[in-house]
Amino acid sequence: MKNRNLTTAWKQYEEGRAYKRTIGLYRRVDENERFYRGDQWRGVDAGGLPTPVFNLVKRIGSYLVSAVLSYKLTVRYTDLSIPYADPSDAVRHRQMTLEGLNRITACRWKQSGMDLILRRALYDAVLSGDGIFYCCFDPDLPGAGDFVGDIRTTTLDSVNLFAADMNSDDLQSQDWLILSGRASVESLREEAARFGVSAEEIARIRPDRDYDDGAGDYAGYETGDKATYLIRFYRNADGFVCWEKSTREVVLHSVQTGMRRYPLAMFHWDQVKNSFHGSSPLTELIQNQKYVNKAYAMLMKHMVDTAFSKVIYDKRLIPEWSNEVGEAIGVLSGGDVSGVATTIGVGEMQDGYTDLIKSVIDNTKELTGATDIVLGEADPTNTSAIIALREAAEVPLDQVRASLTACMESLAMIWLEMMREYFPDARAYAMEDQSVSLALSTLPLDAIGAYVDSGASKRFSQSMLISTLQHLLAEGHITFAEYLERLPDGVLTEKDKLLARARGEDDDRKVGDAHE
């Protein structure tokens, strides 16, 4: 008999979980995360073999994340409706508002730690195939200027996001979206009480054991009594986003917003046709990783068993063999001791066995783009060639960067709508050097667009800059002080002291030249 007390969100949540189990998402995410952190022999009967771990999965996964983030991202807004040839005060005011918005966005990026959040989202995408950003207004965050609270941006595991149409990955076209989480029963009851839920309903918020569908093995280890909560987003008849928070049987509270976009943005590592979820680059590495570990385990066992020679002796002539240095061994042989004992040499390894293991490792890295050159394991004899090969190896990652860029543009539009929703007009936004006042109501949302600039590679541009500076210094076009001034931070320790001394030497040299 069906439980009629289940909330609408919970019924939809159960359908979404069934879909994720059908496509094997929970199992795949748990296995990928387990192999990434090095727990690669779980559930395997080693049969007395050693259990070594040569973690290709982590090496390749870490490289992929770093390679995508090697280009600096900058989010900016543009107003396509501004007639730039129009010198009117209204146009200038909109231009100033847009400029202030861009400065505030740059400040928010830094204050929110978006570089770290981006890395976490890419880590999630490597493990599960999906990177998801979730935005909410947090009144407890320190406000900027003369208002309270700010926008919080976090990441969300793909196993915790559910959609009305699981065959489409277009979040903004969905009839509803649900995100799930775990919280203590006590905190959920307190939240329900703050929003006027009756005591009888509050008593129905009870602990459950739905933690098995969390991301990673450690999701199953909890302390205290917890329950699953759901936040369901949908649009009303006027097209505005509404959301409600609920547990299995109780709706805690509901809110209607003035926004038209769901506060969620998502990108895939690899697209899967007719699927809400993408695919992970680590899944295809698991079997190769298992082979490498087992092959090395058998190699180690063989070496332990056969690395040293063995003595065989005739027990009819020698009752017990002794390896003590200098100790005599008595033999009952009648005079002939030539056949008393012999030595068996060390075991031999099958030709090509270690070469096969190395071939599996090399081919695995090459097919994922993580070659020895991009991993920094090649002999750096030709810097220009290494840089060119690095760039060529990263070409397949352009698709991931394009997906991430589109996701960040969607996230920027969510930020803009949330600022219009929660920040009153003409309020001062505290910046590092000055404050900026915005009148966001004057900006037509339909004409505002967000775009993401991808700058030069942080890694390659730095190496090329250092190489260029070294050539200029060697040819005498710049002084040592000028070289140090332009050297990127972090390359030399105590750079300031060295620069001060170099400037002093330059000044002394100029004085000496003047006297001459």
C-alpha angles and dihedrals in degrees: 000000000000120000106244091192093072114115119240090247092054093053091051090045091055091051090051092050091051089054093050091050090050093056091042095241097144093049093044095050092047093049094046092049091047093051092044093058092044103256092131105143100056112139093005119127100220092191093218095315121132114257106225122171121211097181106214090152094062094041093053095038093051090049093051092052093047093046093055091048094047088097119072114237123212124186119211137169128223133191109216092186096064112109097216092194090061109095095192121133091242092058093046089050092053090048091052091048091051091048090050090049091055092050091049091049090053089050092048091050090057098040093047092051091237093168089063092042090052090052091051092049091051090048088054090048091052091051100040107012094249134086114194131187122199124193128197137162111251114197090192094064116098108265127229119237115342101338133082128241132011143218116284119205119196139160126254130207114243091232088063099055123082131182137195092239111038090184092067128063094195101114097188093055094055121112089222142354127205128196121191133206144162126246137162116276089233094057092046091051091049090050092050091050091053090057095049101258111162121255090243091056093044090056088060091064098098135165117266139185100234093125094106092086095058122114114273133007093278092064086081093063113081138161122217129002112314136174134196116252127193131208110202120196122197140148126250126222091278093054097252120138117250128182138192131193118215147155128218095294107004133069107214098192144324131221135191115208134195092236128104098197125076108242092240132095127184141185133183131225090215124006119240115201117245092002134114089214131063128218129260123236089218097062093075091050097059097084092046089050091051091050094050092049094048094043091053090045091056090045091053093047091050092050092048091050099042108022094099129053119250130221119226117194137177108254090199088065100029115034092194133010121226128199095189112133113254095002116138119233117215117221127196095204108123091245107310112098100162094107099038097104142354138186127240113212127231120289121264125235119230109259112257097017096116090039089058092052091050090047091054091050094046094046092047092053094043095051091051092047093248096123124167090260097056091042090055094244097118126094105264098224097132114035096185093051092048091052091049092049091047091054092047092050090054096054092098088057092064089086091056091048091050091051091047092048092053089048092051091050089053089048091052091055089050089053090051093051092046091050090053090047101047107022117071118228123267093019118145115249111207112232130183094261105015144352127264126208119211133197098190093171088072091062114088105224092206090062097042117096132182125215134180123224117211108206127201118298109282092214100043097038090054094051091047091048092053091047091050092049091050091053092048091049094047092051092048098245093125135026125244090254091053089049091054093046091058097040111112116254116263096031094098129030117232089011092161093059092048091048092050091052092047091051090050092052090049090052092049090049092052091050091050092050090051092053091050 
